[in-house]
Amino acid sequence: MNTPEKPTSPLFLDFWSGLSQNNPVFVQMLGLCPAMAVSNSLVNGLAMGLATTFVLLCSSFLVSAVRRYIPSEVRLTSYILIIATFVTVADMVLAAGFPEISKALGPFIPLIVVNCMILGRAEAFAGKVGPLRALADAAGMGAGFTFALILISGFRELLGSGSLLGYNVLGPRFEPWVFMVMPPGGFLTLGLIFLFMGWRMERIAGREKGAKA
């Protein structure tokens, strides 16, 4: 007798969606400006990802909690004010605790306010569901964004300086590819990732077609 499969939790599906099929950078192509600008080192990419995740979690939870009390006429304005509040908190914490990282990220932390990913999730999801689902979705989107930044910045730092998080990985004989830590390196890295994703999707589609045949 076959044991029926247990249904997957909707909260897990909300989380997994942002990490995989709705990844904000690799699928929806949102947040590309900070993804390209601050991904020249792994520590910068990780800091930006964590700061954005913090803003996503806090703003999505609060938007979901108070959504019934916000008039539709000032809905977007209220969302922006909520997001800006948590962005200010994240910026102040970074400036106080990690001044070097804060200086390296420059204006891109305050610019999280206008990140389409955060406002889009508040409008399209958090403003329509309960707090738990809003948190799960925000955690997934934040994890997906952080994963994308880690992948891009790790690849760029490894080839651009031969190190990761300041530790020499490729040895003293490696000649750094300096252009990888410059703006063209970000576009090249993203292009290579998209090329791999396209190749992978074609392989999967080919296998599915062969299985049906």
N, C-alpha and C positions, 0 to 999 in steps of 0.2 A: 504493500500500500504506500503510495507516494505521500510524503508529508507536505502539506501546503506551505508555500513560502510565506514568511511573515512580511506584511507590507512595510515598505521603507518609511521611516518617520518623515513627515513633511518638513520638520525643522532641518533634518539632515539634507533633504533635497534642496531646500533654500540655501543652505551653506554650500553644498557641492556645486550648485549652479554657478555661483560667482567664482568658484575656483577653477571650473573647467569650461563648460560649453558657453557660459556668458562671461568669461574672463574680461575684465574691463579694458585691458591693454591689447591682448592678442586677438580678441574676438570683436568687442565693441569699439575698440580703438579710441577709448576715452583716457584722459590724463596723459596724453602723449607728450605734452610740453614738459612737465616735470620729469617724465620718464626719460626723455632725451637730455634734459639740461643737467640733472643732478646724478646721472648714472655713470659718471666717470670713475667712481670708486665704490667698493662694496659697502663701506660704512655709510656713505651718503645715501645710497639707494635704500639701505635697510632703515636708516633714520627717517627718510621721507615716507617709506611704506608704513612704518609703525605710527608716525604722526597722523597720516591719512586714515589709518585704521581706527585710531583713537577718536578722531573727529567723526568718522562714519558711525561707530558704535554709539557714541553719546548722542549725536544729533538724531540718528534714526530712532533710538529709544524714546527720546523726548518728543519728537514729532509724532510718533505713534501714540504716546501717552496723552498728549493734549490735542490730538487731531479733531476731536469732537467739539472742542471749544474755540477753534480758530475759524473765524468767518471766511467764507470762500473768497471774498473780495481782497483780503490781505493775506491769503494763504502763502503765496510765494515770498512775499516780503517777510513774513514771520519765519519761514524756513531759512531764509538767508540770514536773518538776525540770530537764529539758534545756531546755525553753522558757524557764523562769525565769532560767536561767543566761545565755542570750543576751539576754534582755530587760534584765538588769542591766548587761551590757556596753554595749548600745545606750544605756541611760539615762546611764551614766557618761561615755560618749563625747560625748553631746549636752551634758551639764552642763559638761564640761571645755572643749569646743571651741566650743559655741554656747550660751552661758548664757541669752541672751535668748529664743531659740527654746525651750530647755528649760523656762524659766519660763512661757512662753506655753502650752506643751502641758500643763504641770502634771502631774496624776496620770495622765494618759491614756497616757503611755509605760509606766509600771509595769503599767497595766491591760491591756497587750498580752498578758500571761500568761493572762488569762481570755478572750481573743478566741476565739470558737468556730471561726473560720476556721482558725486555726493548729492548735489541738488536733484539730479535725476532719480536717484534711489529714494530720496525723501518724497518726491512728487509721485513717482510711479509705484512705489511699494510701501514704504513706511507709513505714508499718509492714508493707506487703505487697509492695513492689517493690524493685528495686536502687537504688543511690545515684544513678545517672545519671538514671533516670526520676523519682526523687524530687526531684532538683534542677530538672529541666525543669518538673515540675508546680508546684513552689514558685515558680519564676521567673514562670510564667504567672499564678498566683494573686496574687503580689506585684505584677506589672505591672498586672493587672486592678484590684486594690485602689488602687494609686497613680493609675492613670488616672481612676478614679471620683472620688478625692479632688481631683485636679487640676481635673477638670471642674466639680465642685460648688464648690470654693473659688474657682476663677478667676471663675466666674459671679457668685458672691456678692460677692467683692471688687470686681469691675468695677462692679456696680450699687450696691454699698453705699458705696464711697468714690471711684469713678471712676478707680481706679488698678489696676495689676498689679505685684506685687513692689516696691511703693513708687513706681513711676513713673506720673505722671499720664497717663492715656490719653484720657479723654473731655473734657479741657479745663476751663478755669476756670468756664465757664458752666454746666457740668453740676451739677444739684442732687442730691447723694447720696441714695439710698434707704436711710436709716439702718437700717430694719428688716431689710434683707438681711444685715447682719452680726450680727443678733441671732438667737436660736434659731428664731423663726418663719420667718426667711429660709431656714434650712437645710431645713425641712420643705417650704416652698414650692418651692424649687429641686428637691428630690428628686421632689416630685409632678409638676412640669413635665417632668422627664426621663422618669418612668414614663408620663406621658400621651403624650409623643412616641414612646416605644418601642411603646406599644400601637397608636398610629396607624400606625406604620411596619409593624408585624407584620400589621395588617389589610390594608394596601396590598399587601404581599407575598403574603398568602393569597389576596387577590382576583385578583392577576395569575396565580398558579398555577392557580386555579380556571378563569379565562378561557382559559388556555393548554390545559388539559385538554378544555374544551368545544370 
